[in-house]
Amino acid sequence: MKKGAEKCDAQWYLEAYTRMVRIRDFETKAADCFTKSELAGNIHLYMGEEASGVGTCLALKDTDYITSTHRGHGHCIAKGAKTDKMMAELFGKETGYCKGRGGSMHIVDVQKGILGANGIVAGGIALAAGSAMASQYKGEDSVTVAFFGDAASNQGVFHETVNMAATWKLPIVFLIENNQYGVSTEIHRVTNTDTMAVRAQAYNIPGVTVDGTDVEVVYHAVSEAVARARKGDGPSIVETMVYRYQGHYCGDPAVYRPKEYLAEGKSKDPIDKAKKKMLKMGIKESEIDAIDAKIAQEIEGAYQFAKNSPDPDPAAVIDYMYSSDNERSVLR
């Protein structure tokens, strides 16, 4: 946390805690459904990283934008996406955000500023720069946050985009969620710097590495970067150090990680950490329990909504698709 930054109050923590629990419960339910073969395809879960997404999105306005990743459920929920429509999308149902066509890795809600999760490593970074450039061109004060992982910062598109954003002073924040593994490769086996944020020096922009398990620390770091971008001073890199509780995908046994990794992550659990702070602030445990119960009911409702929603009509399989060489454009 920046020295002198105003501490967040009880009301702020109640909201942050609610969003983190919503993410954790959603992911837990999704994992259960996947294990029972109720979901097709594959899912990549955000459990353990909740403070990063929530702290970041609490620093944003409704009119700000985010791009997400293959591990994007948490980002979308943190930005305000509805869990019932998200669950329906995972189930491939007509009532999902993309009418069942996108699935887990392609949830979009433009009205909430969610420009899309992306199954391509680093795929959202350049898209976020396009969003930021559009805001700058139109004279809007919107800021775009590009979420991506540590391994994505080794992609060429990261360096090209950061260079362009720095040169044009685009209103963007590059948010690296460093869970220390790119699929099964420990990041320092393929990277020669202690942190990813230090790369900001090459582009003469601010770069900071913070504890991604502390939602308030993340909030203050991102708030500073967002304020800079909104003023027209250009981009920043914020790296949050986090832990992913599961392997790369749901069902990955993650035997490539030492046991100490998960033990350390669980000892720094972001939800437990927030709860301890809330209790010290005088928030009653009964109030926290009520949030837990309310969110549990919400997620069960989302599951039932998804299960009971209709499948897409096979006759409409090409609806909402685009082909540049088709004069009908198939955008119906």
N, C-alpha and C positions, 0 to 999 in steps of 0.2 A: 504494500500500500504506500502511495506517495506520502511523504512527510507532510503533515498539516491537512490531509484529506479528511473531510467530515465523515464521521462514523455513521453507518446506516442505522436507522431506528427500528423499533419493534415491528412497525407496520411493513417496512421494507422486507424484513426477515420473514415475516409470515407469508408474503407473496413469493419470495425466493424459495422458501421451503416447500410451498404448495407446488410450484412448478417442478422442482427437483423430484418430489415424490411422484408427481404425475408421470414424469419420464421413467422413473424406476419401475413403477407399477405397470406402465404400458409395455416396457421392454420385457419385464418378467412374464407378463401374459403372452406376449408375442413368442417368447422362447418356449413357453408351455405349448402353445398351439403348433409351433413348428415341430417340436418333439413328438407330438401326437399325429403328425402328418396332416394337419388341417390346413397348412399353408404350402403352396407350391413355390418352387424356386429356392432362394436362399435369403437369409437375413443377417445383417451385421449390426450388433447391438451396442448401445451407448452406456450400458451400466458401468458406473464408476467414474464417468466423465461429466456427470450432470452439472457440477458447479461451473464448468467452463462455458457451456452453452447458455445456462441461465444467467450467470453473471454478465456475460456479453450482451444478451438480448435485453436485460434490464437497463442497460446503458443506451439503448436505442429508442427512437420514437416509432410510432406506428407507421410513419411515412418513410422510414428507413428500410433498407433491403438487406437480404442475406443470400448467399449461395451456399450450398451444402455439399455433402459427400455421400459415399456409399453407406457411411455410418451416420445417417442423417435424421433418424426419428427424433432424437433429442433436440437438435437444432430447431426442427419444425415446431415441436411442442413448446420449446422455450420462447419462440417468436409468436405463439398464439394459435397454432393450428388446432383444429378440433380432433379429439381422439377418436370419435366415432367414425368420421370420414377417413381418418388415417387407417384405422383398423379395417375398414371396408376395402380400402385400397390394397392392403396387404392380402386380403382374402380374394382379390380380383373381382370385386363386386361393382355393379353399376353405380352404386351410391358413393363410391370412393372418390377421392380428390381428382383422379384422372380417369374416372369411370372404369376402373379396373384394368386400364391399359398399361399403367406404369409400374405398379407394384412397389415393393419396399424402397427401391433405390431411386425412385423418380416422383416423389411427392412435391406438388407445386400448389401454392396458394398466393397468387399475385396480389390479391386484395390485402393480404397480411404482410406483403413484402417478401414472401418466400419464393425466390426465383427458380427454385428447383434443386433437389438432391441430384447427385450425379454419380454414375457407376464408374466413370473414368477417373483414374488417379490424377489429381490436379485439374480435372476438367472444368471445375467451376471458377477457377482463378481468373481466367481471361474474361469469362462472362461477367464476373463482378466488376472488372475494369470497364467493360462496356456499359454496365448500369451506372457506374460512377461518372463516366464520361457523359452519358445522357443527362444526368442530373446537373452536371456542370454546364453543359451546353444550354439547357433550358433555364438556367438561373435558379434552380431549386436548391434548398438547403439539405436535401436528403444525403445520407451517407450509406455506403454499401460495405458490408462485412463479408469477406471471403473466408469461410471455414475450410480448413484442410489439415491433413496430418503431417507428421514429421517427414515421412518418406516423400510426400508430394513436393516438399521444398527442394528436392534433388532433381526435379523435372525442369526441363528448359523453359517451359511456359511460365513457371514461377519467376525465374530471373528476368525473362523478357517483359513480363507484365509489371513486376516491381520497378524495373528500369523506366518503362513508359509512364507508369503512374507517378513516379518521383519527378520525372522530367516535366510532366504536364500538371503536376500538383493536383491529382485527382482526389476526390473525397472518398477514400477507401481505407479500410483497415484490413490488413492481412493477419488472420487469426490462425496461428499454428497450434494445433492440439497435439502435443508431443507425448504419446503413450509409450514411446521408446521402441516400438516395433512396427516395421513396414511388412505386413503379413507375418512372416516368421523370422525376418531378419532384424537383429538388434541394430538400431540406427547408427551406432558408432563404428560398426563394421564397415559402413559405406559412407561415412561422413567424417571429415577431418576437423570439425569444430566442436567445442564443448556444448554449445547451444546453437539453435537454428536462428534465433533472433539476432545474433552477432552479425549475420550477413547484411543487416540493414546498413552497416557502416559503408559497404561498397556502393550504396546508392544515396548516401548522405541524408538518411532519414532516421527517425528514432526507432529503436528496437529494444524491447524489454522482455525478460523471461520472469514469469511469476508462478506462484503456487496455484495450480489449476484445481486443487481440491478445496480451496477456500473461496466460496462464492463472492464474498465481499472484496477480497483482494483482486479477483478477476474484474469485478464491476468497476473498481476505481481505476485500474490500469486501462481498461477499454474506454471508460468515460473520458480519460485524458486524451486518448488517441482519437476518439470520435469528435471531441471538442476541437482538436487541431484540424481535423479534416473538414469539419463544418465551417470553420473560419476561412478556409481556402488555403491553408498552409500545407496541404498535401497528406500523403499516406504515412502510416506507421506499421511496424510489425510487432504484434503481441504474441508471445509464445507462452502457452499454458502447459505446465507439466502435470500430466494426468496419468491415470492407470485404467486400462480396460480390464474388466473383470473376466470376460470370456476371451476365447481365442479370437482369431481374425474374423471368423464367422460362427454362427450358432452351431455348436456341435464339434468345433475344432478343439481337440484335447489340449492344444498348446503345450506339448511336451518340450518344445524348444525354449520355454521360459524357465528360469530357476524358480523353485518354490518360494524363495524370498520375495520375488517380485509381487506376487499376489498377496502375500502376508503383509507386506509393507503398504500396498494399496488399500487393503481392508482396514489397516490401522489408521489410515487417513481418510476414511470414507467421508465424502462430502456432505451427505445427509446427516450422518451422526455428528459431524463437526458443527454444522449449522444448528442442529438441535441443542447441543451443549451450550452454544452461545445464546440461543433463545432462552434457555432455562436460566442462565446467568443474568439475562436482561429482565427477568421477572415474568416472562410469559409462562402461563400455567401449563403443566403437562397435559391436563385435560383438554386444553385448547389445541395442542399439538395432536393429541389422539383423535380429536374430532376431524382435523384435516386429513389424517391418515384414513379414517373411516369414509369420509366423503369421497376421497380420490379412489379408494378401493371400489366403491359403489359406481363411480363414473366409469372406471375401466371395465368393470363387469357389464355395464350397460353398453359400452362401446363394442364389446365382444358379442353380445346378443344382437346388437344392431347389425353388425357385420354378418353374423351367421344367418340372420333372417332376411338379409337384403337379396334382391334378385341378381342373378348372373347377367352379364351383358348378352344381348341378342346376337347370335352368330351372324345374322344377316347384316349387322352393323359393324362388322369387324374392321372395315377400312374407314369408318367415320373417324373424324378428328386426326386424320393423318394427312401428310402433305407430300406432293410430288411435283417438282418444278417443271417436269415435261408433260404434265397432265393438265389439259386446259380446263377440266372440271375442277381442278385443284383439290378435290376430295375433302375440303374443309367444310363439313356440314354440321 
